Amino acid sequence: MPDVSGDQQEFFETRTAAKPDLVFVRSLRARHYRLTLRKDGVAVATVPARGSEREARVFVEQHRDWLERARARQARRPRLAETWTVGTHVLWRGEMAEIRRASEGERPTVCVAADVFRVPGFAGDLRPTLEAQFARRAKIELPARYVLVLLDLTMPHMDGEETFRQLRHLNPGVKVVLMSGFNQQEAVSRFTGKGLAGFVQKPFSVDGITAAVREVLLQS
């Protein structure tokens, strides 16, 4: 029996009984076929309400090269640690940086790249404390420092959709221009109704990206 949840219906194609290799999800809200790769390596083919499984499988085969490249990129990404301690490398300001001891005593601190953060101590998991401080720092810096963000749809560590969600959470007014090798209709459909400011098709020229940025800024 298919698993039905809200407006989505899932049916599976698997290589092993333990883990699906490809998941077909029928969405009543989707208007187009879409192929994405989850963090666990499972491909998700979204089938629009009026679509068919046969057409979805054809769509997947047409994008099989992209899927294999995406899986290869995913395999090369460094795994982020679940528990953060001194010596752990974490994503900060777009780069992987090591958590280092800065000062001890009654007010212990750690360094992440050039930034210093207070911690309750060096024992145990530092992740909740540091992530909360990362978020506070971003809320202070993002509105003041960034007017427009050029966002790639496919990135290591965090994909474009999740990055967009967090950017808008930190600053609802920030302008975001999406860049992708997918066609515009397919890529932008993931952000319908979310306030995306613009789109640039890859590969692009300097003149092309400049024109897209200028158009968005002139609308501000």
N, C-alpha and C positions, 0 to 999 in steps of 0.2 A: 504494500500500500504506500502511496506517496505521502510525504510529510507535508501537511498544509499548515501554514502559519501566516495570519493576516492576509496580505494580498499576494503571497508567494507560495508556489507549489514546487517541491523539489523531486527530481527523479535522477537516478545515479547511473553512471558508467564507471566500473571499478576495475582495477588491475589486481587488487587483493581484496579479500573479504574484510580486512581490518581497516583499510583506509581508502576512500574514494580517490581516483585520479582525476576525474572530471565530474563536475556537478552541474546539471541543468536546472535552472531556476526560472519558473514561469512567473512573471510579474504583471499584474493587472495595470500597473502604472507605466511600465516601459513601453516606448514607442519603437525602439530599434533593438536589434540583436547586439549583444555586447559580450566581450570576453575579458575577464580579469583573472589575476592570480593572487590567491590568498597568501598570507604569511606562512601558512603551513604547507605550501606547495601545491595545494589543490586548485585546479582551474575551475572557474565559475562561468558558465555560459548563460547569460540572461536571455530568456525567450519572451518577446512581447506578447500581450494578451491574444492577439490574432495570429501569432506565429505558430510554427509547428516544430516538432522534434526533428523531423527530417531536414528542414531548412536550417535549424540550429546546428545540426551536425555538419552540414555543408559549410556553414559560416565558420565553425571551429577549424575545419580542414583548410579553409582559405587563409586562416590566420595561424596555422600551425607553426610556421617559421618564427612569427613573433612570440608565440608561447614558449618555444624552445629557447629563444634568446632570453626571454624574461626569466625562465627557470635557471638558466646559466648565470645570469646576473644575481639572482637571489642566492644561488649556491656560493657565490664569491663574497657575499656580504658578511662582515664580521657579526657574530652573534652577540647581542647585547646581554649583559649579565642580569639575572633576575634579582640578585642580592648585591648591593653596592657596599664595598668596604674600601679601606685605604689600599690603593694599588689597582682598583678597578678602572677600566677605561669606559667613559660614558660620552654620549653625544652632547656637545655643548658648543653653541655658536657655529653650528654647521660642521664641526670637526670632532674627531675622537680625542678626548683628553683624559689624562690620568688623574685620579683623586689622590692628592698628596697631603701629608700633614703640614700644617702651617704653624700652629702654636698649640701648646698644651696648657695644663693648669686648670683654673676655675672657668675659663672661657675658651675652650678648645675651638680651633678653626681648621678648615681644610682649604687647599687651593685646587681649583679646576681651571687649567690654563692660567690666565693672569688674574682671575677673580677669586676672592676669598669669601668663604661662607662659614657662619657659625654652626656648630653641631653640638648635640648634647654630650657627645663622647665619641670615642673611636671604636668601641665595641658594638657589635650588632649591625643591623642593616641601616645604612645611611640614606637609602633611596627615598623614603618618604620625606625626610627633612630637606634633602637637596632638591627634589622635584618641586616641593612647595616654594622654595626660594628661587628656583629657576623661573617658575610661573610669575612670582611677584616681580622679579627683575624684568621679565619680558613685558609685563603690563606697564611698567614705568618707561622702558626704552622704546617699545614698538611704536606707540602713538607719536612720540616726538621725533624718532629717527627715520621712520619709514612712511612714505606717502603711497608708494606703489611697489608691489612685489611681482617679479617674474617667476612663475611657478611651473616647474616641470611636473608632468603627470606621473612619470615613472622615476623614482629616486630610491637610493638605498636608505635603510633605517626607517623611513616613514614615507608612505606614498603621498601623491598629490592631494587626494581627497581628504585624508586625515590632516595633512598640513594646512589645507584650506580651512577646515573646520576649526583648527586651533588658532589660526591667524584671525579669523572673524570673531572668535571668542575673546581674544585679547584686545582686538580693535575692530569693532563692527564697521567702521568707516574706511578701512584700508582697501585700496584698489588692488585687485589681483588679476593679472593677465596670465592666462594658461598657455603653456607651450607643449606641443605633443606631436609625435609622428603619426598618431591616429588621424583619420580625417576629422574635420571640424564637427560634423554632425554627431559622430560617435563619441568623441572626447567631451564635447560640451554638454551632451545629454546627461552626464553624471552630475552636473552642477545646475541643472534646471531649477529655477526659482531660488537660487542661493546667492545671487548678486554678483556673478562673475563679470568682471569689467571688460574683458576682451580675450581674444584667442590669436595665437600665432602658430602657423603650420610649420613643422620641421620638414626638411632643413630650411633655414631662413637666412636672408642676407642682412647685413648691417642696416641697410636702408629699410628693409622690411620691419625689423624689430624697432627701429627708431620711429618709423611712422606709426606703429601700433601704440608705442608708449606716448608719443605726442598726442595722438587722438584721445587717449584716455585722460591725460592730464588736462587737455583743453576742455574736457567735459566737466571737470571738477569745479 
